[in-house]
Amino acid sequence: MAGKIDFYYNPQSRAAVTRWALEEAGADYEIKPVTFDGGDGLDSRSDEFLAINPMGKIPTLVLDDGTVLTENGAIIAWLADAYPDAGLAPPAGSPERGTMYRWLFFIGSCFEPAMTDRMMRPNSAINPRSLGWGDYDQVVDTLEKALAEGPWLLGDRFSAADIYVAASLGWAGMFGAPRIKESAVIQDYVARAQARPAAQRANGG
Ligand SMILES: N[C@@H](CCC(=O)N[C@@H](CS)C(=O)NCC(=O)O)C(=O)O
């Protein structure tokens, strides 16, 4: 089991996903507030924070040996390994573990960039076949297909991937990403995931 973790966090950010994962894992963590707008906490663009994460982004974890972890997908995968009693990952090397990684990587490498393209660069002339994330509709079709059987991405087994996928679909819906609020499959899945006690605790403060 890992020791105490310093968790650089702002509730209005992607770090909320990591907080849910920390709660699911049962990790011992201390919140270090980060601000984007000069409020209380360490500014994300301050020299002090950039010395920890040169990207100036949260979530950022500092482990008890000083190791810095960033990127939601990597952090969630690491937590699943570091806290095996939480049962967030199938056995290393199993096909199910591969499926868990597939969806953990899918959010950062396909869902997020495809959503950014659709919402912020809608007139991009780049051929989706040249883009690693293809096209937003293809990405949403793929997620809906993966979630159709349920209740989780690995069937009956909840895993680390569900934290990242459900949290991302939850905030995408809040930000008005197309086809998210309209999809019963996605909304049922997000509601199921957000009802978990760890998700409730993470949202509670
Ligand atoms: N690639 C990172 C993205 C994290 C990210 O975009 N964080 C934003 C908040 S949602 C941030 O910290 N922005 C502050 C800044 O850029 O100064 C991940 O997936 O964890």
The ligand as an ORCA input file, in Angstrom:
! r2SCAN-3c Opt
* xyz 0 1
  N      -4.053     15.747    -19.642
  C      -4.521     16.105    -18.301
  C      -5.390     17.334    -18.442
  C      -5.616     18.026    -17.119
  C      -6.238     19.412    -17.324
  O      -6.582     19.803    -18.452
  N      -6.380     20.172    -16.231
  C      -6.857     21.536    -16.308
  C      -8.159     21.685    -15.497
  S      -9.470     20.685    -16.123
  C      -5.856     22.469    -15.639
  O      -5.231     22.080    -14.665
  N      -5.695     23.698    -16.137
  C      -4.936     24.714    -15.471
  C      -3.946     25.404    -16.357
  O      -3.735     24.974    -17.504
  O      -3.381     26.383    -15.883
  C      -5.296     14.922    -17.716
  O      -5.967     14.227    -18.476
  O      -5.205     14.671    -16.503
*
